[in-house]
Amino acid sequence: MNYPTIISITEEKLDLDALLAQVTLPSTGASVVFTGIVRGLTTRGAAHATSHLDYEAYQPMAEEKMRQVADEMRQKWPDLQGIAIIQRVGRLAAGTPTTVIACTTAHRDTGVFEAARYGIDRLKEIVPVWKKEVGPDGEFWVEGDHHPKLDR
Amino acid sequence: MNRVKILLFATLRDYVGSKTIELEISAGTTIHGLTDLLAAKYPRLEKVRDSMMAAINREYAADEAVVPDGAEIAFFPPVSGG
């Protein structure tokens, strides 16, 4: 079986339609497309406004780790067909899509929802990408709380 | 002595003031030992060293991992992509 796996770190605008077409096969009947978006207004926790995020990646390692995430998704949900994992980097304004996890299956009850959720959770754990948040109150680097050194 | 190239990202790059640095290390130096050297040279790293991640040749490395000759080493804070 030769199902498409698309991995990319890009400064280009994300084209959701084009991505979906790349992971859609003749036998595809369901897809889940998750997109992260730059949140302009945060109300959970410390409420604040965000004007943009500056993303950077350790690109070669990030691409290897994104491929690992896709491999893990296929192991856990063998019915998956296409997988796309994309991270946009550079300066992204509030309201802009930042990342895409797209996966397809023949039918919706074969784990496609769970797989997309797993994909974004793992991306946030192990893919070396960072963002600096910039808003009216200044700027600060966002740091995750996962330590892959201890738990890969 | 081995000369190693170290890549730094996000806050760590800000603290060190450079994206890449080169250091002379003795053969057998571990990631823990390399972190000691860096923290001594760049004191701002001291307060974040417990949360620093290390990679050897683009794979996560534990503190006790030995730095191979000619390896690509990277240090960075916990990731925050998505």
Interface residues (C-beta under 8 A of the other chain):
Chain A: G36 Y55 E56 A57 Y58 P60 M61 A62 E64 Q87 T98 T99 I120 L123 K124 E125 I126 V127 P128 V129 W130 K131 K132 W141 V142 E143 G144 D145 H146 H147 P148 K149 R152
Chain B: L7 F9 A10 T11 D14 S51 M53 A54 A55 R58 E59 Y60 A61 A62 D63 A74 F76 P77 P78 V79 S80 G81 G82
